[in-house]
């Protein structure tokens, strides 16, 4: 069973999580750019001729993909779920009044300020202050 976070324990993971998520988002956009470059070069590539630039871009793209997979694995090891690698959105499994919910944080936010039901997603985010009233 996944670890359950409180707002306090989720916030305590943020210094480390912020670095990992920041690296993941940065490398995701680098990967996107390398894929575009590779596709442009590969479209001009001739089957019967080696293309050093295409080979280099393919290697760089694959390395970035492996790095991104590593960041996601690190995030999972912390008990956190990566929800948006393009935006740095993560969810922390939590519980409110015995029901499972997700605390929500996005890169750039100072602290965990939102939560949502498991099936609600980003659009259903509500301020954590609404939890503290219950």
C-alpha positions in Angstrom: 0.0 0.0 0.0 1.3 3.5 -0.9 2.4 5.8 1.8 -0.2 8.4 2.9 0.9 11.9 3.1 -0.3 14.8 5.3 0.1 18.4 4.1 3.0 18.7 6.5 4.8 15.5 5.3 4.2 16.4 1.6 5.6 19.9 2.2 8.7 18.4 3.9 9.5 16.4 0.7 9.3 19.5 -1.5 13.0 20.6 -1.3 14.1 17.3 -2.8 11.0 16.9 -5.0 11.4 20.4 -6.4 14.9 19.5 -7.7 13.9 16.2 -9.2 10.7 17.5 -10.8 12.6 20.6 -12.1 15.2 18.3 -13.8 12.4 16.1 -15.2 10.5 19.1 -16.7 13.7 20.6 -18.1 14.8 17.4 -19.7 11.3 16.7 -21.0 11.4 19.9 -23.0 15.0 19.1 -24.2 13.8 15.7 -25.3 10.8 17.3 -27.2 13.3 19.5 -29.0 15.7 16.7 -29.8 12.8 14.5 -31.2 11.9 17.4 -33.5 15.5 17.8 -34.6 15.8 14.1 -35.2 12.6 13.9 -37.2 13.8 16.7 -39.5 17.2 15.1 -40.0 15.7 11.6 -40.4 13.3 12.8 -43.0 16.2 13.8 -45.2 18.2 10.6 -44.4 19.0 8.2 -47.1 18.8 4.5 -46.3 22.0 3.7 -48.2 24.2 6.4 -46.5 25.2 6.8 -42.9 24.1 10.0 -41.2 26.3 11.0 -38.3 23.9 13.8 -37.2 20.9 11.6 -37.2 22.8 8.9 -35.2 23.9 11.6 -32.7 20.4 13.0 -32.3 19.0 9.5 -31.8 21.5 8.7 -29.1 20.9 12.1 -27.3 17.1 11.6 -27.5 17.4 8.1 -26.1 19.7 9.3 -23.3 17.2 12.1 -22.3 14.4 9.5 -22.3 16.4 7.3 -19.9 17.1 10.3 -17.7 13.4 11.2 -17.6 12.5 7.6 -16.7 15.1 7.8 -13.9 13.5 11.0 -12.5 10.0 9.5 -12.6 11.4 6.4 -10.7 12.9 8.7 -8.1 9.6 10.5 -7.7 7.8 7.2 -7.3 10.3 6.0 -4.7 9.3 9.0 -2.6 5.7 7.7 -2.8 4.6 10.5 -5.1 2.9 10.3 -8.5 4.1 12.3 -11.5 0.9 13.6 -13.3 2.3 16.1 -15.7 5.9 15.9 -16.8 5.4 18.9 -19.1 4.2 21.1 -16.3 5.8 19.5 -13.2 2.5 18.4 -11.7 2.6 15.7 -8.9 0.1 14.1 -6.6 0.6 12.9 -3.0 -1.7 10.0 -1.9 -3.5 11.2 1.3 -6.6 10.4 3.3 -9.4 12.7 4.5 -12.0 11.3 6.9 -11.1 7.8 5.9 -11.4 8.3 2.1 -8.4 8.5 -0.3 -7.7 11.8 -1.8 -4.7 13.4 -3.6 -2.7 16.4 -2.4 -1.6 18.3 -5.4 1.5 20.4 -6.1 2.9 21.9 -9.3 6.4 23.2 -9.9 6.6 26.8 -9.1 4.2 26.6 -6.2 5.7 27.5 -2.8 3.9 24.6 -0.9 1.2 22.0 -1.2 -1.9 24.3 -1.5 -4.4 22.1 -3.3 -6.1 18.7 -3.1 -8.6 16.8 -5.2 -10.6 13.6 -5.2 -8.8 10.6 -6.8 -11.1 10.8 -9.9 -11.2 14.6 -10.2 -7.8 15.5 -11.5 -6.3 19.0 -12.0 -9.6 20.6 -12.9 -11.1 19.5 -9.5 -8.3 21.1 -7.4 -9.5 22.7 -4.2 -7.6 24.7 -1.7 -6.2 22.7 1.2 -7.9 25.2 3.5 -11.2 23.5 2.7 -9.8 20.3 4.3 -8.9 22.1 7.5 -12.4 23.3 8.1 -13.7 19.7 8.2 
